[in-house]
Amino acid sequence: MTNNCLNCNTEIAGKFCSNCSQSTSTHRLSIAHVFEHDFIHGIFHFDKGFFYTLKELFTRPGHSIREYVLGKRTKHFNYFATIILLLTITYFLKKWAKTDASIFYDDKSSVKGLFKVLKDYSKITVFLHIPIIAFASYLLFKKSRQNYTEHLVLNLYLLCGLLAISLIFPICMIFTDNTDFAVAVNYFLTFLTFVYFIIFYYQYFSVFDFKKSGLIIRVIVISILYIILKLVMNNVINMVGNHFYH
């Protein structure tokens, strides 16, 4: 057996390369290895990967992501990869759903630009508000001494949680196209989303030097700002869509 890493050719001693961290137990690829290790362990393993990240986002969201930002990163699925995977799941669920969010608009022509842009560029538009809300949280929670990039990352993981919550609507609409039921689900998701904002931000910043009352006020303010920003962004996207899409 070679004493050099097969990835970077550094001399190794132990189970992992000290230079690039690749495992020394590499072997030839096979169907069984790809399925059992790369697919199952990489995505579905509950102590590391996609579902681990989702579990953490809904059991201890703020605490878990703060630990990630501060350096505890090996178990979490990458935030960009998580967002893209959730968007892909959403895409297929919407294909099977019997209705969509357009039923909430009496005049569907007023939002046709928004839906046209989202249809073709959802993987881009989903990120547009993040740099702005990250700057807002940076200013509101400056006492935490988190830099702007760290605020970007925490808000990207917050977005992961919100996208996971939004999956509830198309899942419900697979089974019915009842408008009253869709409205009820939408109200429930609006409430759930706001509660999630509160829990996420409060948990994340709870260990920093904020008075409890001041922290709660800041958390409520950033949550409201997030919702307002999304509404404003949707209106901007709608105007762009109406102007450039015919």
Buried (B, 14 or more C-beta within 10 A) or exposed (E): EEEEBEBEEEEBEEEBBEEEEBEBEEEEEEEEEEEEEEEEEEBEBEEBBBBBBBEBBBEBBBBBBBBBBEEEEEBBBEBEBBBEBBEEBBEEBBEEBEBBBEBEEEEEEEBBBBBBBBEEBEEEBBEBBBEBBBBBBBEBBEEBEBEEEBBBBBBBBBBBBBBBBBBBBBBBBBEBEBEEBBEEBBEEBEEBBBEBBBBBBBBBBBEEEBEEEEBBEBBBBBBEBBEEBBEEBBEBBBEBBBEEBE
